[in-house]
Amino acid sequence: MSSHPGYHTTYYQLPTKMNKLSLIWKTKDLRNKILIVLGLLLVTRVLSHIPVAGIDASGLKNFFQQSQFFNLLDVFSGGGLTNFSVAMLGVGPYITASIIMQLMTIIVPSLAEMQKEGGEAGRAQINQYTRYMAIALAPLQAFGTIRLLQSQGGAAVLGSFSPFQWFTVLLSVTAGTMLMMWLGEIMSEFDIGNGVSLIIFAGIVARIPANFGFLTSWYDASKLPTVLAFAAITLIVIAGVVLVTEAQRNIPIAYAKRVRGNKLFGGVNTHLPLRLNQAGVIPIIFAISVMLFPAMIAQFFVNAKSGMLAGLAQKTITLFNSQGLFYGVAYFILIMAFTYFYTAVVFNPDEIAENVQKNGGFVPGLRPGQQTAGFLSMVLNRITLAGAFFLAVIAILPLILQNFTGTTALTFGGTGLLIVVSVVIEVIKKIEAQLTMHDYEGF
């Protein structure tokens, strides 16, 4: 309270971390949003355990434990692939469709104009095109995945399908994929986090008990140093993910003093935060989708009449399933490339510089407009290099550890750990932002 006579000023104090949980529960609209999102995530977990009718896939779990490639594929389907469920693809076709549409917005001028100048209506139309493409890709991706399973040893478990079985399987999986996509979009609307990321996050977390059980059966006293080393690496990775996610470069922005009527505006100094990793975990998800795609497409040509085409298809499948040097290098390069690509999609230096100039702001020592945009672009390229390199190293960490230790039992880290930690940080920030906005509205 102010001690000035005649004035009583109450200073508003934002909630501390100690009582934020209770404030979240007391804030009805925020509490309802969180409960609805949790309920939708529960529905996605139920879908991943509903098997496709007429298919006995009870022996797939042992098959997946023996293959790191299929184990990783199962992680991103939320365990639906192990259960051969209607949600066996997860949101994979939707992710692939999103990649294709974002590339097309760069290549096709009409789509680029629709995205930039169409506003909300233009973006909604592009999202609609993405959904249509996901529907078309779902049966193709389902067929490629199943054929990939059968060619790599899963045929002993799944057997061969009759034409009617193929029809029912592809129809069921396509319907399950569309339902998962719809649930993800609904979750995104509540602004608690990205729906696609949350679905993948839930699938990874749901596998932790099974991974722990597998670790228990694998462990003996002689492996204690290995377990301790992996535990230390896990802690280092978590700390690194938090550090890189929170790191940012602050660009100083000054606002000139302006007189409007009888009031003086501006004359303040602030900063423009540029995050070290603007793209989040999206490059990882995109890169995995691209790495899975060639082997799935190659399945369509394994039985081709041309011996050369069939041989090339089989080599492609082996190359992308081997988890060897080629796979690691390609995965690394794709993550780096997608980090730059997605950063360019979400952050436009020209647009930011124009907005700063319109509001009377400038970067000290630089001219507003094009020179400021060039400076922002240069800084962004430099810090994105560090963020992209970190993402790529963490993603291929399981491959490196596998080569050094000769075991896949503890290679959950890397990609899965990165997604889990990043999604948790994103959700916390979203909730805190909504809590702060609610408090200011009440004030």
C-alpha positions as CSV (number, residue, x, y, z in Angstrom):
1,M,0.0,0.0,0.0
2,S,1.2,3.5,-0.8
3,S,2.0,5.9,2.2
4,H,1.1,9.0,0.2
5,P,-1.7,10.8,2.0
6,G,-5.0,10.6,0.3
7,Y,-4.0,7.8,-2.0
8,H,-4.4,4.0,-1.5
9,T,-2.7,1.9,-4.1
10,T,-2.9,-1.9,-4.0
11,Y,0.0,-3.5,-5.8
12,Y,-1.0,-6.6,-7.7
13,Q,1.2,-9.7,-7.1
14,L,1.3,-12.5,-9.7
15,P,0.9,-16.0,-8.3
16,T,4.0,-17.8,-7.1
17,K,5.0,-21.2,-8.3
18,M,3.9,-22.7,-4.9
19,N,0.3,-21.9,-5.3
20,K,-0.1,-22.1,-9.1
21,L,-1.5,-25.6,-9.0
22,S,-4.2,-24.5,-6.6
23,L,-4.9,-21.5,-8.8
24,I,-5.2,-23.7,-11.9
25,W,-7.8,-25.8,-10.1
26,K,-9.7,-22.8,-8.9
27,T,-9.7,-21.2,-12.4
28,K,-12.8,-22.9,-13.8
29,D,-12.3,-22.4,-17.6
30,L,-8.6,-23.3,-17.4
31,R,-9.4,-26.4,-15.3
32,N,-12.1,-27.5,-17.7
33,K,-9.7,-27.1,-20.7
34,I,-7.1,-29.3,-19.0
35,L,-9.6,-32.0,-18.0
36,I,-11.1,-32.1,-21.5
37,V,-7.6,-32.4,-23.1
38,L,-6.7,-35.2,-20.7
39,G,-10.0,-36.9,-21.5
40,L,-9.3,-36.7,-25.3
41,L,-5.8,-38.1,-24.7
42,L,-7.4,-41.0,-22.8
43,V,-9.6,-41.6,-25.9
44,T,-6.5,-41.8,-28.1
45,R,-5.0,-44.4,-25.7
46,V,-8.2,-46.4,-25.9
47,L,-8.1,-46.3,-29.7
48,S,-4.6,-47.6,-29.8
49,H,-5.8,-50.7,-28.0
50,I,-8.7,-51.5,-30.3
51,P,-7.4,-54.2,-32.7
52,V,-8.4,-54.4,-36.3
53,A,-11.2,-57.0,-36.6
54,G,-10.3,-60.4,-37.9
55,I,-6.5,-60.1,-37.4
56,D,-4.6,-62.0,-34.6
57,A,-1.5,-59.9,-33.9
58,S,-0.8,-61.2,-30.4
59,G,2.8,-62.2,-31.3
60,L,3.8,-58.8,-32.6
61,K,5.2,-57.5,-29.2
62,N,8.1,-59.9,-29.2
63,F,8.8,-59.1,-32.9
64,F,8.9,-55.4,-32.1
65,Q,11.3,-55.8,-29.2
66,Q,13.8,-57.4,-31.6
67,S,13.8,-54.5,-34.0
68,Q,14.8,-50.9,-33.1
69,F,13.4,-49.5,-36.3
70,F,9.9,-51.0,-35.7
71,N,10.2,-50.2,-32.0
72,L,10.7,-46.5,-33.0
73,L,7.8,-46.7,-35.4
74,D,5.6,-48.1,-32.7
75,V,6.6,-45.3,-30.3
76,F,5.3,-42.7,-32.8
77,S,2.1,-44.6,-33.3
78,G,1.5,-44.6,-29.5
79,G,1.8,-48.4,-29.3
80,G,-1.0,-48.9,-31.8
81,L,1.3,-50.7,-34.2
82,T,2.2,-53.4,-31.6
83,N,-1.5,-54.0,-31.0
84,F,-2.3,-53.8,-34.7
85,S,-5.0,-51.4,-33.7
86,V,-7.3,-49.1,-35.8
87,A,-4.9,-46.3,-34.7
88,M,-1.8,-48.1,-35.8
89,L,-0.6,-45.1,-37.9
90,G,-1.3,-42.6,-35.2
91,V,-1.2,-39.1,-36.8
92,G,1.5,-40.2,-39.3
93,P,-0.5,-39.5,-42.5
94,Y,-1.5,-36.1,-41.2
95,I,2.1,-35.2,-40.4
96,T,3.2,-36.3,-43.9
97,A,0.4,-34.3,-45.5
98,S,1.4,-31.2,-43.4
99,I,5.0,-31.5,-44.7
100,I,3.8,-31.8,-48.3
101,M,1.4,-28.8,-48.0
102,Q,4.1,-26.6,-46.4
103,L,6.5,-27.4,-49.2
104,M,3.8,-26.7,-51.7
105,T,3.1,-23.3,-50.2
106,I,6.6,-22.4,-51.1
107,I,6.6,-23.9,-54.6
108,V,3.0,-23.1,-55.7
109,P,2.4,-19.3,-55.9
110,S,-1.3,-19.5,-55.5
111,L,-1.0,-21.4,-52.2
112,A,1.7,-19.0,-51.0
113,E,-0.5,-16.1,-51.6
114,M,-3.4,-17.9,-49.9
115,Q,-1.3,-18.4,-46.8
116,K,0.1,-14.9,-46.6
117,E,-2.7,-12.7,-47.7
118,G,-5.8,-14.9,-47.2
119,G,-5.7,-14.4,-43.4
120,E,-7.6,-16.9,-41.3
121,A,-9.8,-18.0,-44.2
122,G,-6.7,-18.8,-46.3
123,R,-5.1,-20.8,-43.6
124,A,-8.3,-22.7,-42.9
125,Q,-8.5,-23.6,-46.6
126,I,-4.9,-24.9,-46.5
127,N,-5.8,-26.9,-43.4
128,Q,-8.7,-28.4,-45.3
129,Y,-6.5,-29.4,-48.2
130,T,-4.1,-31.0,-45.6
131,R,-7.0,-33.1,-44.2
132,Y,-8.0,-34.3,-47.7
133,M,-4.4,-35.3,-48.5
134,A,-4.1,-37.1,-45.1
135,I,-7.2,-39.2,-46.1
136,A,-5.6,-40.2,-49.4
137,L,-2.3,-41.0,-47.7
138,A,-3.7,-43.1,-44.9
139,P,-4.6,-46.3,-46.9
140,L,-1.3,-46.0,-48.8
141,Q,0.8,-45.7,-45.7
142,A,-1.2,-48.5,-44.0
143,F,-0.6,-50.8,-46.9
144,G,3.2,-49.9,-47.0
145,T,3.5,-50.4,-43.2
146,I,1.8,-53.8,-43.2
147,R,3.8,-55.0,-46.2
148,L,6.9,-53.8,-44.5
149,L,6.1,-55.8,-41.4
150,Q,5.4,-58.9,-43.4
151,S,8.6,-58.6,-45.4
152,Q,10.8,-58.1,-42.3
153,G,9.5,-61.2,-40.5
154,G,6.1,-60.2,-39.4
155,A,4.4,-62.5,-41.9
156,A,4.9,-65.4,-39.5
157,V,2.7,-63.5,-37.0
158,L,0.2,-61.8,-39.3
159,G,0.1,-64.3,-42.1
160,S,-1.2,-63.3,-45.6
161,F,-4.3,-61.3,-46.1
162,S,-7.2,-62.1,-48.4
163,P,-8.5,-59.2,-50.6
164,F,-11.5,-58.8,-48.3
165,Q,-9.1,-58.6,-45.2
166,W,-7.0,-56.0,-47.0
167,F,-10.2,-54.0,-47.6
168,T,-11.4,-54.1,-44.0
169,V,-7.9,-53.5,-42.6
170,L,-7.2,-50.4,-44.8
171,L,-10.7,-49.0,-44.2
172,S,-10.4,-49.5,-40.4
173,V,-6.9,-47.9,-40.2
174,T,-8.0,-45.0,-42.4
175,A,-11.0,-44.3,-40.1
176,G,-8.8,-44.6,-37.0
177,T,-6.3,-42.2,-38.5
178,M,-9.0,-39.6,-39.3
179,L,-10.4,-39.9,-35.8
180,M,-6.9,-39.4,-34.3
181,M,-6.4,-36.4,-36.5
182,W,-9.8,-34.9,-35.5
183,L,-9.0,-35.4,-31.8
184,G,-5.6,-33.7,-32.3
185,E,-7.2,-30.7,-33.9
186,I,-9.7,-30.4,-31.1
187,M,-6.9,-30.5,-28.5
188,S,-5.1,-27.7,-30.3
189,E,-8.1,-25.5,-30.1
190,F,-8.0,-25.5,-26.3
191,D,-4.5,-23.8,-26.4
192,I,-3.0,-26.2,-23.9
193,G,-0.5,-27.5,-26.4
194,N,-0.2,-28.8,-30.0
195,G,-2.6,-31.7,-30.4
196,V,-0.3,-33.8,-32.6
197,S,2.6,-33.4,-30.2
198,L,0.4,-34.2,-27.2
199,I,-0.8,-37.5,-28.9
200,I,2.8,-38.5,-29.6
201,F,3.7,-37.5,-26.1
202,A,0.9,-39.6,-24.6
203,G,2.1,-42.6,-26.7
204,I,5.7,-42.3,-25.5
205,V,4.7,-41.9,-21.9
206,A,2.3,-44.9,-22.1
207,R,5.2,-47.1,-23.1
208,I,7.4,-46.3,-20.1
209,P,6.0,-49.1,-17.9
210,A,6.6,-51.7,-20.6
211,N,10.1,-50.3,-21.2
212,F,10.8,-50.5,-17.5
213,G,9.6,-54.1,-17.4
214,F,11.8,-55.0,-20.3
215,L,14.7,-53.3,-18.6
216,T,14.1,-55.3,-15.4
217,S,14.2,-58.6,-17.3
218,W,17.4,-57.5,-19.1
219,Y,19.2,-56.3,-16.1
220,D,21.8,-58.2,-14.0
221,A,24.6,-57.1,-11.6
222,S,27.2,-57.0,-14.4
223,K,25.2,-54.3,-16.2
224,L,25.1,-51.8,-13.3
225,P,27.8,-49.5,-14.8
226,T,26.0,-49.4,-18.1
227,V,22.7,-48.5,-16.3
228,L,24.4,-45.8,-14.3
229,A,26.0,-44.4,-17.4
230,F,22.6,-44.3,-19.2
231,A,21.0,-42.7,-16.1
232,A,23.6,-39.9,-16.2
233,I,23.2,-39.4,-19.9
234,T,19.4,-39.2,-19.4
235,L,19.8,-36.4,-16.8
236,I,22.3,-34.5,-19.1
237,V,19.9,-34.8,-22.0
238,I,17.0,-33.5,-19.9
239,A,19.1,-30.6,-18.7
240,G,20.2,-29.8,-22.2
241,V,16.7,-29.9,-23.6
242,V,15.5,-27.5,-21.0
243,L,18.5,-25.2,-21.5
244,V,18.2,-25.1,-25.3
245,T,14.4,-24.8,-25.2
246,E,14.6,-21.8,-22.8
247,A,17.6,-20.1,-24.5
248,Q,17.0,-17.0,-26.5
249,R,18.9,-14.1,-28.0
250,N,17.4,-10.7,-27.1
251,I,17.5,-8.1,-29.9
252,P,17.3,-4.6,-28.4
253,I,14.4,-2.5,-29.7
254,A,14.1,1.3,-29.0
255,Y,10.9,3.3,-29.6
256,A,11.2,7.0,-30.4
257,K,9.1,9.6,-28.6
258,R,6.0,10.7,-30.4
259,V,3.4,13.3,-29.5
260,R,-0.3,12.5,-30.2
261,G,-2.6,15.2,-29.1
262,N,-1.5,16.2,-25.7
263,K,0.1,12.9,-24.8
264,L,3.6,11.7,-25.3
265,F,4.2,8.1,-26.4
266,G,7.3,6.0,-26.8
267,G,10.7,6.7,-25.5
268,V,11.2,3.2,-24.1
269,N,13.7,0.4,-24.6
270,T,12.7,-3.2,-24.9
271,H,13.9,-6.3,-26.7
272,L,12.7,-8.8,-29.3
273,P,13.4,-12.4,-28.1
274,L,14.7,-14.9,-30.7
275,R,14.6,-18.4,-29.4
276,L,17.5,-20.7,-30.0
277,N,15.1,-23.4,-31.2
278,Q,12.1,-21.7,-32.9
279,A,10.8,-25.0,-34.3
280,G,10.4,-27.0,-31.1
281,V,10.1,-30.8,-31.7
282,I,8.4,-30.5,-35.1
283,P,11.7,-31.1,-37.1
284,I,12.1,-34.4,-35.3
285,I,8.6,-35.5,-36.1
286,F,8.9,-34.4,-39.7
287,A,12.3,-36.1,-40.1
288,I,11.0,-39.5,-38.8
289,S,8.0,-39.3,-41.1
290,V,10.3,-38.8,-44.1
291,M,12.7,-41.5,-43.0
292,L,9.8,-44.0,-42.8
293,F,8.3,-43.1,-46.2
294,P,10.9,-44.5,-48.6
295,A,10.7,-48.1,-47.1
296,M,6.9,-47.9,-47.2
297,I,6.8,-46.8,-50.8
298,A,9.4,-49.4,-51.8
299,Q,7.0,-52.1,-50.6
300,F,4.8,-51.5,-53.6
301,F,7.7,-52.5,-55.9
302,V,9.2,-55.5,-54.1
303,N,7.2,-57.9,-56.3
304,A,7.7,-56.0,-59.5
305,K,8.2,-57.9,-62.7
306,S,11.4,-56.0,-63.4
307,G,14.2,-57.6,-61.5
308,M,16.2,-54.4,-61.3
309,L,13.2,-52.5,-59.9
310,A,12.4,-55.2,-57.3
311,G,16.1,-55.4,-56.3
312,L,16.3,-51.6,-55.9
313,A,13.1,-51.7,-53.8
314,Q,14.6,-54.4,-51.5
315,K,17.9,-52.4,-51.2
316,T,15.9,-49.3,-50.2
317,I,14.0,-51.2,-47.5
318,T,17.2,-52.7,-46.1
319,L,19.0,-49.3,-46.3
320,F,16.4,-47.5,-44.3
321,N,15.8,-50.3,-41.8
322,S,19.4,-51.1,-41.0
323,Q,19.8,-48.2,-38.5
324,G,23.4,-48.0,-39.8
325,L,25.7,-45.2,-40.9
326,F,23.5,-44.1,-43.8
327,Y,20.4,-44.0,-41.6
328,G,22.1,-41.9,-38.9
329,V,23.6,-39.4,-41.4
330,A,20.4,-39.0,-43.3
331,Y,18.4,-38.6,-40.1
332,F,20.9,-36.0,-38.9
333,I,20.8,-34.0,-42.1
334,L,17.0,-34.1,-42.3
335,I,16.6,-32.7,-38.8
336,M,19.0,-29.9,-39.5
337,A,17.1,-29.1,-42.8
338,F,13.7,-29.3,-41.3
339,T,14.7,-27.0,-38.3
340,Y,15.7,-24.3,-40.8
341,F,12.6,-24.9,-42.9
342,Y,10.1,-24.8,-40.1
343,T,11.9,-21.8,-38.5
344,A,11.4,-19.9,-41.8
345,V,7.7,-20.9,-41.8
346,V,7.0,-19.6,-38.3
347,F,9.3,-16.6,-38.2
348,N,9.5,-14.1,-41.1
349,P,12.2,-11.4,-40.5
350,D,10.7,-9.1,-43.1
351,E,7.3,-9.1,-41.5
352,I,8.7,-8.7,-38.0
353,A,10.9,-5.7,-39.1
354,E,7.9,-4.1,-40.8
355,N,5.7,-4.5,-37.7
356,V,8.5,-2.9,-35.5
357,Q,8.8,0.0,-38.0
358,K,5.0,0.6,-38.0
359,N,5.0,0.9,-34.3
360,G,7.9,3.4,-34.3
361,G,10.5,1.0,-33.2
362,F,14.1,0.4,-34.4
363,V,17.2,-1.6,-33.6
364,P,19.9,0.8,-32.3
365,G,22.5,1.4,-35.0
366,L,20.3,0.0,-37.8
367,R,17.9,1.6,-40.2
368,P,14.3,0.4,-39.9
369,G,12.9,-1.8,-42.6
370,Q,15.2,-3.9,-44.9
371,Q,18.4,-3.4,-43.0
372,T,16.7,-4.5,-39.8
373,A,15.2,-7.5,-41.6
374,G,18.6,-8.5,-42.9
375,F,20.1,-8.3,-39.4
376,L,17.3,-10.4,-37.9
377,S,17.8,-13.0,-40.6
378,M,21.5,-13.2,-40.0
379,V,21.1,-13.6,-36.2
380,L,18.3,-16.1,-36.7
381,N,20.4,-18.2,-39.1
382,R,23.3,-18.3,-36.6
383,I,21.4,-19.3,-33.5
384,T,19.2,-21.8,-35.5
385,L,22.4,-23.6,-36.5
386,A,23.2,-24.3,-32.8
387,G,19.6,-25.3,-32.1
388,A,19.4,-27.6,-35.1
389,F,22.7,-29.2,-34.3
390,F,21.6,-29.9,-30.7
391,L,18.3,-31.5,-31.9
392,A,20.1,-33.7,-34.5
393,V,22.7,-34.9,-32.0
394,I,20.0,-35.8,-29.4
395,A,18.0,-37.6,-32.0
396,I,20.8,-39.9,-33.2
397,L,22.1,-40.4,-29.6
398,P,20.4,-43.9,-29.3
399,L,22.2,-45.0,-32.5
400,I,25.5,-43.9,-31.1
401,L,24.9,-45.6,-27.7
402,Q,23.8,-48.8,-29.5
403,N,27.1,-48.9,-31.4
404,F,29.1,-48.4,-28.2
405,T,27.2,-50.7,-25.9
406,G,25.7,-53.2,-28.3
407,T,22.3,-53.1,-26.7
408,T,19.0,-51.5,-27.5
409,A,17.5,-52.0,-24.1
410,L,18.3,-48.5,-22.8
411,T,18.0,-46.5,-26.0
412,F,14.7,-44.9,-25.1
413,G,16.5,-41.6,-24.7
414,G,17.2,-39.2,-27.6
415,T,14.1,-38.6,-29.7
416,G,11.5,-39.9,-27.2
417,L,13.1,-38.0,-24.3
418,L,13.4,-34.9,-26.3
419,I,9.7,-34.9,-27.3
420,V,8.6,-35.6,-23.8
421,V,10.6,-32.8,-22.1
422,S,9.8,-30.3,-24.9
423,V,6.1,-31.0,-24.8
424,V,6.0,-30.7,-21.0
425,I,7.8,-27.3,-21.2
426,E,5.4,-26.1,-23.9
427,V,2.3,-27.2,-21.9
428,I,3.6,-25.5,-18.8
429,K,4.2,-22.2,-20.7
430,K,0.7,-22.4,-22.3
431,I,-0.9,-22.9,-18.9
432,E,1.1,-20.2,-17.3
433,A,0.2,-17.8,-20.1
434,Q,-3.5,-18.5,-19.7
435,L,-3.3,-18.2,-16.0
436,T,-1.6,-14.8,-16.3
437,M,-4.2,-13.6,-18.7
438,H,-7.0,-14.7,-16.4
439,D,-5.3,-12.9,-13.5
440,Y,-4.9,-9.6,-15.5
441,E,-8.6,-9.8,-16.6
442,G,-9.7,-10.1,-13.0
443,F,-7.4,-7.2,-12.1
